[in-house]
Amino acid sequence: MEMKSCLGHLSFYMCGVAIFQLPLTPFSLTVSSVSEHSGLSGCVAPLDVEQGVYVQDINSPLPSALCLGDCQLQAPCRIQKCTSDFVSLTSHLNSALDGFDLEFCKALRAYSACTYRNSKVCRGNLVYHSAVLGISDLMSQRNCSKDGPTSSTNPEVTHDPCNYSGHTEANEHQGGEKAIPTYLFCGLFGDPHLRTFKDHFQTCKVEGAWPLIDNNYLTVQVTNVPVVPGSSATATNKITIIFKSYQHCTDQKVYQAVSDDLPAAFVDGTTGGGDGNTKSLQIVDKVSGKYVEMHARYIGTTVYIRQLGHYLTLAIRMPQELAMAYEESQDLQLCVNGCPSSERIDDSGHLPLPVRGQVLPQAGAARPWSAYTLETATAKCHEKMLVKDIYFYSCVFDLLTTGDANFTAAAHSALQDVEALHPRKERWHIFPSSGDGGVGKELLAAEDSSL
């Protein structure tokens, strides 16, 4: 039997395989994208009309399936509806947030059940078979069990007002178009080095109490103290976070950490906020006294706080629409606008070069000494960080400034937090040549010659 279109040079089976090899994600598994991304538009065509054998064109609304004899007796194949329901249930999910695997597996099981109900009427439909294989592949990748709870095919039923990912879904049903939330990252570590929501990298003095974030949902304030006498460099020894009350999801919760006291509870002694088994706000004690995480589901926000040596580091991921929800009077936010120019230690992103391990002093101050030379500081940082990005050079600068080896771990952990929380992998590393952060040309040249 002569085959048409791509079936003219591929077997019926191989034509299906070409579709099955698509990256089957919640956003690429729609019928239209199967044809668009595979380049197989019109791939499936009538095989032999005289023999009554017919396969539905992939670009058509899929009202029928492969059938023998009188196709009018066949019920319509509803694989497109199964796929649409799956997309509706998963397109708002974010893999970086808690509960992703649970919800994704529930949606996959619902998708699988839908395909099973359509197995007879869709048995000759290539999109159906691609979906079946795709479901199996995704369940294997996500370690989903075949048995378990399934998602409702009515998204409104599963809407959770205390889960930020559900806010976007609710907006769609109110007439708006569905949009995947954009997330922002901010981090503070070391001497201190600040990475803003705009991925600008700065080194600042900011001695005393300063707001990192101050919007309608969250306030984060840090307190910095001088690291060594005679230097303008400071480091963080206190962090205060206020999760503001939000509907019935949580009452206001205040968290406070100081050097040598990193609690795994809010100041009122609780470890979470909200009712029920699934807390909308929760503190997770990752390493006792050294590392805690805070997960605020109701605002889609994650916070990491670490103690390394005598000082604290912070990293936060927050949806852009919430991070930018603040009044005019709240414009002093280091994560949003960076440090005031009068508080910058770096010069347009370039760190000053200490001389022979000596800290650049403030005017009239005694000149302290670091235990590290440029060569030894470079070697020490190279043990933890192989990529010569701004985190590497910040490590070198901090060792030369303070002589405290804990700043090496701080820089390394800060980069790990970026990799865990920053939504865009291509922006994880900032290099001195980018202009967003860097060191003096002398330090670059000297560092290269020392390796």
MARVO-865763 format. One record per residue: z, x, y of N, C-alpha, C in turn; residue in one letter. Coordinates in steps of 0.001 Angstrom, whole numbers. Each point is the difference from the previous one (the first is absolute). Example, Ala and Ser with C-alpha at 12.3 -4.5 7.8 and 13.67 -1.06 7.14 Angstrom:
REM MARVO-865763
      npz      npx      npy     capz     capx     capy      cpz      cpx      cpy  residu
     7800    13190    -5690        0     -890     1190        0      900     1200       a
     -720     -350     1050       60      820     1190      730     -770     1090       s
//
This chain:
REM MARVO-865763
      npz      npx      npy     capz     capx     capy      cpz      cpx      cpy  residu
        0      852    -1190        0     -852     1190        0      888     1240       m
     -984     -166      849     -149      836     1187     1047     -378     1032       e
      668      998      594     1045     -239      994     -519      310     1385       m
      477     -753     1000     -480      136     1359      981      788      851       k
     -451      325     1251      815      725      982      580     1248     -647       s
     1326      234      190      571     1216     -585       48      -99    -1511       c
      -49    -1219     -537       -1     -153    -1441    -1286      547     -611       l
    -1003      273      874    -1245      543     -495      146     1440     -454       g
     1004      706      514      179     1395     -424     1424      292     -462       h
      859    -1007      -13     1340      145     -570      165    -1070    -1071       l
      793      292     -986      298    -1035     -975      888    -1047      638       s
       47    -1163     -589      861    -1087      504     1438      505      128       f
      446      765     -997     1364      517       13      202     1019     1098       y
     -944      929      169      147     1042     1005      -18     -576     1405       m
     -724    -1075      208        9     -657     1307     1411     -467      322       c
      685     -526    -1011     1386     -416      201      903     1186      253       g
     -229     1097     -731      820     1195      189     -123      526     1419       v
    -1218      -78      547     -201      457     1378      896     -754      955       a
      231    -1267     -294      903     -785      843     1444      349     -313       i
      318      169    -1281     1384      242     -387      547     1287      597       f
     -859      954      301      456     1283      511      356      -41     1478       q
     -110    -1154      628      411     -122     1394     1483      275      136       l
      443      520     1167     1444      127      242      592    -1391      166       p
      640     -514    -1049      451    -1384       25     1348     -106      688       l
      -26     -263     1266     1213     -200      786       -2    -1421      500       t
     1177     -458      528       29    -1373      513    -1027     -254     1085       p
     -506     1060      624     -917     -191     1109    -1451      259     -384       f
     -264      453    -1237    -1373      286     -390     -450     -835    -1184       s
      905     -868     -492     -297     -729    -1212     -611    -1360      272       l
     -362     -259     1242     -650    -1268      304    -1434       23     -477       t
     -554    -1178     -235    -1354      -84     -537    -1003      638      941       v
      145     -258     1293     -979      538      944       25     1514       22       s
     1229      599      -99       64     1460       69     -491      642    -1276       s
       86     -723    -1134     -541      551    -1239    -1473      306      172       v
     -751     -946      558    -1435      227      165     -277      985     1110       s
      794      -71     1083     -263      855     1159      252     1459     -314       e
     1185      297     -642      374     1398     -204     -653      612    -1225       h
     -429     -822     -932     -617      554    -1198    -1475      267      189       s
     -601     -599     1029    -1431      110      177     -772     -780    -1037       g
      693     -977     -647     -627     -751    -1062     -340    -1415      446       l
     -262     -175     1288     -378    -1316      482    -1223     -488     -768       s
      149    -1138     -619    -1102     -528     -810     -112      670    -1338       g
     1025      805     -358      -43      714    -1272      -94     -963    -1170       c
      776    -1098       89       -5     -960    -1086    -1057    -1055      303       v
     -962     -158     -872    -1128     -895      250     -284     -803    -1245       a
     -805    -1063      131     -400     -741    -1202     -657      944    -1001       p
      367     -125    -1265     -529      907    -1011    -1289     -555     -624       l
       72    -1198     -493    -1181     -588     -626      115    -1502      151       d
     -641     -500     1045      127    -1408      312     -529     -868    -1136       v
    -1068      482     -662     -601     -801    -1054      962     -214    -1158       e
      892     1000     -252      942     -122    -1103     1301     -669      441       q
       51     -375     1273     1200     -696      466     1183      921      207       g
     -235     1317      118     1083      953      210       58      324     1476       v
     1155     -135      589      105      159     1455     1320      655      365       y
      -67      959      934     1214      613      546        6     -246     1493       v
     1138     -412      540       94     -353     1424     -224     1217      890       q
     -798     -142     1056     -168     1042     1012     1349      302      637       d
      332     1280      157     1331      400      472      282     -437     1424       i
    -1060     -256      785      209     -413     1388       97    -1513      167       n
     -148     -749    -1061       60    -1449      105     1429     -476     -121       s
      281    -1267      276     1369     -509      -44      592     -105    -1391       p
     -682      486    -1022      495       27    -1361      338    -1376     -565       l
     -899     -949       91      328    -1297     -559     -173      -69    -1511       p
     -652      997     -579     -261      -80    -1430      189     1340     -661       s
      -36        5    -1328      194     1218     -777    -1181      179     -936       a
       -7     1144     -674    -1027      211    -1017      138    -1082    -1064       l
    -1071     -643     -343      103    -1069     -981    -1292      -77     -807       c
      109     -602    -1126    -1142     -213     -873     -267    -1501      -58       l
    -1259     -394      133     -298    -1425      -90      205     -691     1332       g
      647    -1124      -27      144     -833     1185     1192      439      814       d
     -237      698     1136     1083      500      826      750    -1110      703       c
     -571    -1133      127      645    -1084      721     1258     -486     -706       q
      134      330    -1271     1190     -422     -734     1189      906      285       l
     -231     1128      628     1053      978      247      786     -356     1267       q
     1336      152      -64      820     -140     1206     -229     1228      871       a
      211     -107     1311     -253     1146      879      993     1133     -236       p
     -494     1211       92      864     1194      -88      703      181     1349       c
     1322       97      -27      782       64     1238      612     1392      208       r
     -711     1041     -446      532     1352      163      147      371     1472       i
     -901     -535      829       86      303     1430     1294     -543      590       q
      437    -1180     -466     1265     -576      469     1171      857     -467       k
      -64      471    -1244     1061      884     -516      128     1244      876       c
    -1142      593      324       -6     1216      810      502     -270     1413       t
     -428    -1103      585      444     -348     1353     1510     -196       54       s
      558     -660    -1021     1452     -192      -46      722     1335     -102       d
     -552      916     -824      626     1310     -152       -4      772     1314       f
    -1127      -40      708      -94      676     1296     1012     -591      980       v
      145    -1327        5      951     -647      901     1430      419     -304       s
      297      220    -1269     1354      341     -403      347     1471      222       l
    -1006      855      115      279     1437       36     -438      714     1256       t
     -892     -590      781     -571      751     1125     1035      348     1053       s
     1112     -722       63     1032      294      995     1024      985     -512       h
      -19      330    -1297     1004      893     -566     -233     1429      465       l
     1094      762      101      -92     1401      410      712      849    -1038       n
     -721      967     -570      542      795    -1106     1186      860      409       s
      201      219     1301     1114      840      446     1306     -780      106       a
      -63    -1312     -123     1185     -817      182      625     -365    -1337       l
     1318     -249       35      705     -413    -1201     -572    -1317     -518       d
      -26     -134    -1325     -433    -1235     -614    -1492     -121     -200       g
     -768     1040      389    -1452      -82     -136     -410     -184    -1454       f
      510      871     -902     -415      -54    -1399      334    -1351     -626       d
     1187     -547      318      405    -1287     -555     -977    -1101      410       l
     -309      -84     1290     -888    -1051      491    -1439      209     -467       e
     -438     1267      -47    -1368      282     -419     -191     -365    -1469       f
     1004      313     -838      -95     -332    -1425       18    -1515     -212       c
      801     -706      784       15    -1463      -95    -1379     -570      333       k
     -615      550     1042    -1334     -464      382    -1032      333    -1069       a
      111     1185     -614     -925      380    -1061      122     -929    -1207       l
     1233     -357     -349      185     -906    -1134     -586    -1385      302       r
      162     -446     1253     -601    -1272      391    -1534       74      -79       a
     -541     1125      435    -1449      230      -58     -472      -20    -1449       y
      753      693     -872     -350       61    -1414       37    -1395     -634       s
     1022     -787      345      107    -1358     -542    -1174     -862      452       a
     -430      199     1230    -1131     -762      526    -1291      362     -741       c
     -189     1277     -259    -1205      402     -740       40     -526    -1429       t
     1192      -50     -590      121     -511    -1374     -375    -1479      -44       y
      413     -762      993     -327    -1424       42    -1510     -223      138       r
     -685     1003      566    -1444     -113      211     -808      787    -1015       n
      652      479    -1053     -666      925     -924    -1212     -630     -690       s
       72    -1274     -337    -1116     -620     -716    -1185     -242      919       k
      259     -581     1169    -1112     -346      881     -577     1221      710       v
      750     1102       19     -469     1201      704     -412     1115     -957       c
     -109     -301    -1299     -163     1086     -966    -1273      810      205       r
     -999     -545      683    -1222      756      240     -143      473     1432       g
     1061      -85      788      -54      343     1418      491     1432      197       n
     -855      858      559      352     1411      145     1166      209      965       l
       65     -788     1056     1123      129      929     1306     -320     -706       v
      -36    -1014     -865     1178     -339     -794      439     1188     -861       y
     -942      612     -707      354     1111     -889      465     1224      801       h
     -589      227     1166      466     1106      841     1426     -259      458       s
      317    -1266      311     1357     -345      422      996      222    -1132       a
     -360     -406    -1211      886      168    -1151      318     1480     -225       v
    -1044      838       19      227     1441     -182      795      582     1169       l
     -301     -468     1213      725      489     1160     1471     -342      -49       g
      317    -1215     -451     1401     -417     -134      718      889     -999       i
     -643      240    -1122      600      843    -1038      269     1405      533       s
     -960      528      753      146     1343      554     1143       53     1016       d
       59     -978      888     1052      -27     1016     1379     -209     -621       l
       96     -820    -1022     1288     -214     -664      481     1277     -661       m
     -937      768     -540      358     1284     -605      447      997     1057       s
     -741       51     1130      360      926     1078     1375     -299      571       q
      347    -1278      123     1266     -416      622     1103     -255    -1018       r
     -280      295    -1287      986     -221    -1056      512    -1433       -9       n
     -905     -948      192      374    -1418       -4       37     -508    -1441       c
     1041     -750     -329       64     -633    -1311     -870    -1250       -9       s
     -528     -339    -1158     -839    -1187      -90      816    -1274      109       k
     1251       73     -441      888    -1156       73      929      149     1198       d
      239    -1096      684      883       43     1155     -368    -1064     1000       g
      714      -49     1124     -273    -1022     1022    -1355      221      647       p
     -596    -1066      468    -1280       72      698      138     -555     1395       t
     -884      406      891       -3     -508     1368     -617    -1380       41       s
      480     -820      922     -625    -1296      231    -1347      223      674       s
     -986     -803     -371    -1314      133      631      -24     -643     1370       t
     1098     -606      414      116     -536     1354      863      941      808       n
     -589      868      850      773      990      723     1119     -594      839       p
     -150    -1219      459     1023     -581      838     1293     -185     -777       e
     -130     -238    -1313     1184     -199     -819      791     1289     -118       v
     -697     1155      -54      665     1280     -200      392      683     1308       t
     -284     -628     1128      308      631     1285     1498      228      154       h
      359     1235      321     1394      376      219      166      377     1462       d
      685     -817      782      133      292     1432      804     1258      280       p
      745      497     -997      789     1221      188     -678     1217     -612       c
    -1312     -111     -218     -801     1124     -463    -1132      175      997       n
       -4     1113      727     -979      171     1082    -1430     -168     -480       y
     -289      425    -1217    -1370     -131     -510     -412    -1458      -72       s
      992     -904      -43     -314    -1416      -22     -323     -564     1361       g
      385      690     1079     -265     -508     1342    -1500     -120      243       h
     -739     1031     -398    -1446        0      204     -646    -1135     -773       t
      489     -208    -1214     -547    -1063     -838      232    -1360      647       e
     1187     -199      558      309    -1266      654     -897     -219     1203       a
     -272     1064      729     -866     -116     1178    -1391     -468     -384       n
     -472      449    -1171    -1332     -408     -440      -42    -1498     -232       e
     1059     -533     -607       -4    -1422     -315      205     -849     1253       h
      416      638     1089      140     -717     1251    -1287       57      818       q
    -1057      530     -590    -1290      -15      666     -494     1362      421       g
      858     1033      -64     -444     1337      386     -667      698    -1170       g
     -714     1075      288     -634      758    -1063      993      991     -569       e
      -77      200    -1305      918      924     -659     -323     1430      409       k
     1039      744      368     -181     1405      364     1071      812     -700       a
     -404     1123     -580      963      864     -671      799      734     1061       i
     1343      -11      -88      817      614     1049     -290     1489      161       p
       63      465     1235     -113     1424      303     1408      558      141       t
      279     1108     -692     1327      603       39      -29     1301      792       y
     1126      298      642      160     1218      793     1130      841     -581       l
      -50     1312      283     1017      926     -492      587      788     1166       f
     1315      229      -61      662      876      963     1034      837     -745       c
      130     1260      386      967      876     -652      649      960      978       g
     1243      380     -306      740      965      824      743      944     -934       l
     -141     1301      224      681      986     -847      144     1306      763       f
      851      873     -528       72     1373      512      522      112     1400       g
     -757      660      871      520      616     1219       47     -791     1318       d
     -225    -1255      216     -655     -890     -948    -1499     -110      277       p
     -729     -250    -1071    -1444     -230       74     -241    -1491     -199       h
     -819     -560      859     -268    -1435        6    -1456     -275     -338       l
     -216     -893     -936    -1349     -508     -275       -6    -1467      409       r
     -793     -341     1006       13    -1340      563     -856     -960     -812       t
       78    -1285      349     -831    -1010     -638    -1487      303      165       f
     -355      770     1033    -1399      346      254     -389     1309     -671       k
      883      538     -850     -225     1271     -690      -63     1178      964       d
      633     -110     1160      170     1138      891     1232      772     -458       h
      -93     1304       16     1085      848     -482      589      773     1172       f
     1307     -147      217      668      631     1142     1310      645     -448       q
      399     1034      720     1314      607     -180      764     -180     1308       t
     1193     -574      -96      697     -462     1204     1443      498       40       c
      578      -54     1198     1432      280      161      800    -1262     -281       k
     -233    -1031      786      648    -1318     -111     1459       83     -464       v
      782      799      688     1425       93     -334      694    -1306      356       e
      960     -402     -834      720    -1253      219     -645    -1142     -769       g
      284    -1237      442     -487    -1193     -701    -1351     -442      566       a
     -968     -241     -907    -1347     -411      397     -502    -1078     -953       w
     -721    -1001      538     -572    -1034     -873    -1328      454     -601       p
      -88      -43    -1315    -1289      231     -658     -823    -1283        0       l
      671    -1106     -332     -646    -1311      -84      922    -1034      639       i
     -585     -913      767      791    -1079      603     -920    -1192      241       d
     -185     -826    -1035     -874    -1169      124      766    -1272     -334       n
     -703    -1071     -177      653    -1296     -216      629     -138    -1378       n
     -282      941     -886      481     -111    -1376      941     1125     -401       y
     -140     1140      637      691     1200     -470      303      946     1151       l
     1191      614      -47      350     1063      938      450     1221     -790       t
     -573     1146      319      393     1264     -632      329      997     1105       v
     1220      519      -35      431      976     1004      502     1258     -692       q
     -358     1158      550      464     1272     -553      799      757     1059       v
      930      792     -462      781      871      880     -231     1440     -430       t
     -405      826      965     -320     1398     -288      971      932      710       n
      344     1085     -673      933      987      552     -648     1380      -57       v
      403      931      892     -562     1357      -37      245      659    -1354       p
     -994      767     -425       88      642    -1306      691     1360       95       v
     -449      820      953      603     1328      201      234      202     1490       v
     1031      751      358      266      246     1427    -1172      717      662       p
     -304     -414     1214    -1033      679      770    -1402     -498     -256       g
     -183     -943     -949    -1330     -528     -300      -87    -1447      452       s
    -1190     -399      399     -212    -1402      382     -231     -889    -1209       s
     -145      601    -1178     -264     -772    -1210     1241     -783     -422       a
     -221    -1234     -461     1078     -846     -508     -364     -499    -1389       t
      937     -664     -650     -259     -653    -1290      841    -1266      -74       a
     -369     -888     -880      606    -1335      -69     1264        9     -858       t
     1100     -488      573     1235      -90     -776      538    -1429     -106       n
     -750     -975      569      438    -1391      -92    -1220     -926       98       k
      -39    -1003     -852    -1069    -1005       14      629    -1386      -71       i
     -396     -862      914      469    -1388        8    -1211     -922      -97       t
       47     -942     -929    -1095     -949     -201      558    -1420       62       i
     -644     -839      796      382    -1407       93    -1159     -857     -498       i
      205     -682    -1127     -952     -987     -484      401    -1333      623       f
     -812     -510      889      351    -1204      745     -141    -1239     -885       k
      842     -998      260      -28    -1224     -801    -1381     -639       87       s
     -423     -585    -1125    -1341     -591      -59       46    -1262     -848       y
     -153    -1128      664      -14    -1307     -651     1152      -73    -1008       q
     -294     -471    -1212     1053      -58    -1015      -66     1205     -935       h
     -867      970      310     -224     1128     -903     1163      993       13       c
      560      260     1169     1126      923       89      733     -183     1313       t
     1303      213      -47      781      120     1226     -207     1402      547       d
      459      244     1221     -114     1351      554      812      974     -844       q
     -632     1122     -312      656     1042     -788     -105     1325      739       k
     1105      725       32       51     1285      691      284     1099    -1019       v
     -809     1054       43      208     1167     -862      233     1223      875       y
      952      832     -420      276     1211      764      270     1164     -940       q
     -691     1102      264      188     1227     -771      303     1138      958       a
      920      856     -383      314     1203      766       10     1170     -973       v
      -65     1191      534       11     1184     -851     1194      -29     -941       s
     -262      261    -1264     1001        7    -1063      549    -1379     -326       d
     -651    -1040      480      383    -1366     -375    -1247     -879       17       d
     -678      -30    -1144    -1228     -775     -148      304    -1157     -953       l
      484    -1115      526      453    -1092     -870    -1158     -774     -611       p
      283     -668    -1106     -985     -866     -649      362    -1454      268       a
      491     -279     1205      392    -1358      380      -62     -138     1510       a
     -107    -1243      456       60     -280     1427     1445      115      475       f
      173      -41     1304     1347      194      535      956    -1108     -430       v
     -534    -1168     -386      874    -1085     -464      314       99    -1486       d
     -464     1072     -647      315      229    -1406     -998     -583     -975       g
     -949     -795      475    -1004     -584     -890    -1152      977     -229       t
     -762     -249    -1052    -1152      858     -313    -1327     -728      175       t
       57    -1244      488    -1236     -751      177      187    -1201      891       g
    -1100     -668      266       20    -1209      804     -885    -1057     -619       g
      363    -1269      201     -768    -1095     -578      681     -567    -1218       g
     -454    -1169     -407      587     -698    -1139     -853      191    -1239       d
      589     -353    -1135     -755       22    -1253        2     1365     -654       g
     -655       58    -1155      -49     1241     -770     -890     1043      649       n
    -1072     -446      659     -911      922      659      377      100     1463       t
      630     1096      373      475      172     1370    -1172      283      933       k
       54     -586     1187    -1048      277      980      260     1304      740       s
     1227      528     -113      371     1289      597      934      701     -969       l
     -323     1252     -307      782      684    -1032       60     1503      258       q
     1176      571     -272      185     1454       46        4      529    -1432       i
     -750     1060     -236      -46      636    -1313      529     1416      134       v
     1025      314     -755      600     1342       15     -776      883     -979       d
     -895      837      518     -860      813     -859      707     1260     -494       k
      636      732      933      806     1170     -361     1295     -122      787       v
     1098     -177     -696     1264     -331      649      363      998     1105       s
      177     -547     1210      397      819     1130    -1107      846      603       g
    -1217      -72     -581    -1082      865      456    -1296     -747      356       k
     -198    -1167     -605    -1292     -660      183      147    -1494     -279       y
     -300     -831     1009       21    -1445     -172    -1328     -583      484       v
     -355    -1139     -580    -1173     -753      433      433    -1397      401       e
     -658     -545     1004      232    -1384      410    -1320     -749      -65       m
       20    -1144     -687    -1205     -809     -167      251    -1369      619       h
     -726     -294     1062      112    -1283      691    -1262     -803     -300       a
       44     -805    -1071    -1193     -750     -425     -471     -979     1068       r
      944     -591      697     -358    -1062      942     -798      507     1194       y
       67     1310      268     -822      590     1058     -895     1120     -546       i
     -132       80    -1312     -911      969     -616      286     1435      378       g
     1279      340      157      380     1313      545      822      795    -1010       t
     -303     1300      -87      736      917     -870      501     1179      825       t
     1272      388     -228      616     1111      727      581      989    -1012       v
     -282     1296      208      609     1072     -794      905      815      918       y
     1226      259     -437      898      896      728      512     1046     -979       i
      -69     1254      412      478     1104     -828      967      875      800       r
      925      641     -713      786     1081      608     -373     1288     -699       q
     -406      984      797     -364     1328     -504      763     1016      826       l
      916      700     -648      913      860      757      959     -863      792       g
      120      284     1302      925     -760      841     -703    -1093      802       h
    -1296     -168     -195     -749     -901      880     -767    -1056     -787       y
     -443    -1027      712     -630    -1164     -599    -1496      -49      320       l
     -756     -608     -893    -1425     -264      246     -250    -1492     -199       t
    -1051     -491      621     -323    -1425     -109    -1511     -184     -115       l
     -408     -952     -818    -1413     -392     -114      -39    -1513     -119       a
     -977     -619      648      -81    -1458       -3    -1447     -464      -51       i
     -212    -1063     -735    -1307     -663      -86      207    -1452      404       r
     -850     -489      936      201    -1341      546    -1357     -622      357       m
     -154    -1304     -187    -1261     -639      395     -251      142     1504       p
    -1244      268      354     -345      228     1398      341    -1198      882       q
     -287    -1211     -478      220    -1166      842     1476     -204      317       e
      894      454     -868     1433     -110      265      498     1194      812       l
     -529     1180     -295      422     1199      744     -354     -113     1472       a
    -1079     -703      307     -447     -136     1382      514    -1283      676       m
      901     -710     -668      550    -1232      568     1277      322      775       a
     -156      381     1268     1160      328      830     -284     -357     1450       y
     1067      -76      779     -116     -359     1413     -287     1242      846       e
     -409     -233     1240     -291     1116      913     1195      922      175       e
     1184     -590       16     1219      778      225      342      890    -1191       s
     -705     -183    -1122      284      775    -1211    -1034     1109     -217       q
     -605      496     1067    -1104      942     -157      452     1417     -333       d
     1294      324      146      479     1333     -365      272       24    -1505       l
    -1030      325     -742       78       99    -1450     -771     1248     -418       q
      693      969     -561     -661     1260     -339    -1096     -196    -1039       l
      202     -914     -961    -1026     -222    -1019    -1260     -613      597       c
      137     -747     1085    -1138     -680      608     -703      887     1018       v
      779      574      929     -589      737     1128      276     1498       -4       n
      706      487    -1014      306     1425      -48     1135      369      943       g
      269     1297       90     1070      495      857     -483      102     1448       c
      888     -243      947     -370      266     1402     -413     1452      160       p
     -915      260      911     -525     1366      169     1112      996      319       s
     1035     -451      710     1101      906      354      841      406    -1209       s
     -180     -729    -1114      784      267    -1200     -782      765    -1066       e
    -1252      336      316     -841      668     -996      300     1492      -46       r
      154      533    -1207      103     1447     -202    -1387      587     -202       i
     -830     -716     -730    -1362      482     -219     -820     -178     1268       d
    -1035      795      116     -895      -71     1147    -1319     -601     -463       d
     -168    -1302      246    -1199     -718     -450     -234      194    -1489       s
     1093      -38     -748     -103      113    -1451      158     1400     -532       g
      106     1015      867      132     1386     -457     1441      466      156       h
      577      459    -1107     1387      451       15       83     1403      595       l
     1054      287      794      156     1352      554      318      998    -1104       p
     -441     1210      176      139     1027    -1032     1262      825      219       l
      987      -79     -915     1134      906       79     -461     1437     -240       p
      716      950      577     -384     1404      -99      937      724     -951       v
     -562      573    -1054      739      749    -1006     1204     -791     -515       r
     -220    -1294     -265     1064     -818     -539      975     -469     1040       g
     -286      229     1275      919     -334     1067     -344    -1370      586       q
     1020     -843      242     -228    -1328      545     -334       91     1473       v
     -940     -841      460     -253      -91     1424     1191     -682      661       l
      743      691      879     1226     -580      560     -297     -881     1196       p
      985     -818      336      -49     -710     1255      296      988     1117       q
     -426     -328     1209      177      903     1136     1474      352      186       a
      295     1284       80     1351      444      272      918       -7    -1203       g
     -490     -404    -1168      858      -90    -1176      -75     1300     -798       a
     1033      203     -814        2     1161     -887    -1115     -163    -1029       a
     -507     1109     -494    -1143      -69     -911      482      133    -1440       r
       96    -1118     -746      448       62    -1384    -1068      605     -906       p
      405      393    -1185     -901      634     -941      -93     -824    -1274       w
    -1186      -12     -592     -201     -657    -1287       11     1061    -1087       s
      432     -417    -1195        2      927    -1132    -1404      237     -527       a
     -973     -771      467    -1366       83     -509     -920      686      998       y
     -889      797     -563    -1130      498      784    -1171     -944     -247       t
    -1071      198      744    -1173     -835     -186     -512       93    -1429       l
       18     1211     -549     -523      202    -1352      888     -674    -1042       e
     1317      172      114      886     -595    -1000       52    -1517      130       t
      -76     -503     1230      -10    -1448      197    -1275     -608     -593       a
    -1126      673      216    -1266     -475     -548       40      -20    -1527       t
      536     1048     -586       89       69    -1459      917    -1089     -548       a
     1111     -239      681      953    -1024     -442     -638    -1386       23       k
     -694     -327     1054     -638    -1308      108    -1140     -155     -990       c
     -671     1133     -287    -1125      -29     -926      455     -330    -1423       h
     1278      227     -308      529     -339    -1323      -59    -1500     -252       e
      215     -790     1046       56    -1462     -130    -1319     -679      355       k
     -702      547      982    -1199     -652      524    -1181      951      -15       m
     -994     -355     -786    -1172      859     -150    -1076     -305     1036       l
        9    -1228      513     -996     -396     1004      501      407     1383       v
     -846      715      746      411      493     1316     -249    -1064     1073       k
      755    -1068     -115     -103    -1060     1006     1167      113      971       d
      163    -1007      852     1039       74     1021     1399      -14     -605       i
      155     -576    -1183     1310       18     -656      360     1418     -429       y
     -984      733     -455      213     1403     -359      422      808     1233       f
     -739     -143     1096      307      780     1194     1298     -456      669       y
      331    -1274     -152     1287     -466      510     1145      645     -782       s
     -206      166    -1287      983      685     -839      208     1433      477       c
    -1101      711      257       97     1385      493      738       36     1331       v
     -364     -886      909      634      -52     1312     1505     -260     -127       f
      370     -947     -874     1413     -346     -150      813     1150     -581       d
     -583      715     -959      719     1147     -569      191     1094     1044       l
    -1023      258      786      120     1015     1045      988     -431     1080       l
       90    -1304      233      871     -506     1057     1456      -47     -430       t
      238     -443    -1249     1379     -270     -435      531      975    -1033       t
     -876      572     -815      453      830    -1100      565     -802    -1158       g
     -119    -1330       58      575     -889    -1013    -1072     -375    -1015       d
      171      449    -1248    -1002     -243    -1043     -132    -1471     -351       a
      983     -824      353      -97    -1434     -290    -1162     -661      745       n
     -444      613     1095    -1123     -567      737    -1306      105     -783       f
      -46      927     -970    -1165       68     -880      -80    -1259     -856       t
     1157     -366     -574       46    -1222     -806     -277    -1230      854       a
      432       14     1248     -222    -1140      891    -1490     -207      251       a
     -719     1088      267    -1436     -108      246     -735     -462    -1254       a
      396      550    -1143     -640     -383    -1254      247    -1465     -325       h
     1242     -467      170      329    -1399     -271     -705     -932      979       s
     -136      444     1251     -702     -817      991    -1449     -226     -417       a
     -638     1031     -536    -1375     -146     -471      -60     -917    -1221       l
      984      105     -884       51     -905    -1155      136    -1459      446       q
      791     -216     1040      183    -1361      514    -1306     -535      599       d
     -750      883      657    -1311     -406      517     -892     -456    -1153       v
      -23      774    -1067     -853     -326    -1137      433    -1299     -676       e
     1297     -324       93      499    -1234     -615     -223    -1221      875       a
       55      170     1328       25    -1153      904    -1219     -147      902       l
     -655     1101      336    -1126     -105      925    -1161     -711     -685       h
     -565    -1037      640    -1010     -819     -675    -1366      648     -153       p
     -261     1095      722    -1341      586      -32       66     1455     -475       r
     -452      232    -1210       98     1320     -621     -719     1064      803       k
    -1130     -352      616     -769     1003      747      751      495     1232       e
     1086     -663      372      777      429     1165     1341      623     -365       r
      248      207    -1272     1287      567     -398      228     1364      652       w
     -991      847      -62      138     1352      541     -562       64     1420       h
      781      566      890     -466      268     1364     -114     1521      133       i
    -1153      467      438     -220     1439      104       -4      427     1460       f
      454     1217      270      102      472     1389    -1296     -135      784       p
    -1137      179     -644    -1275      -58      702     -359    -1399      465       s
      735    -1029     -538     -319    -1378      360      423     -343     1408       s
      928      808      564      468     -265     1355     1154     -965       45       g
      340     -641    -1138     1107     -950      -21     1327      685     -284       d
      -43     1229     -333     1237      720     -270     -381     1394     -415       g
      790     1006      347     -387     1337     -413      981     1044      447       g
     -420     1238      -80      822     1142      359     -832      916      877       v
      663      956      559     -725      956      827    -1014      795     -796       g
    -1059      441      649    -1043      762     -696      580     1272     -601       k
     1008      562      672      603     1231     -507      668     -239    -1350       e
      677    -1151     -133      668     -301    -1252    -1014     -212    -1112       l
    -1086     -674      297    -1048     -191     -992     -541     1334     -489       l
     -302      865      939     -576     1292     -355     1001      849     -781       a
     1250        8      462     1014      805     -678      298     -537    -1390       a
       31    -1341     -130      263     -608    -1295    -1104      337     -989       e
    -1249      -64      436    -1118      298     -885       56     1442     -497       d
      407      910      870       28     1403     -384     1169      322     -913       s
     1026     -894      -16     1193      296     -801     -134     -475    -1431       s
     -993     -866     -296     -154     -523    -1364     -923      894     -826       l
//
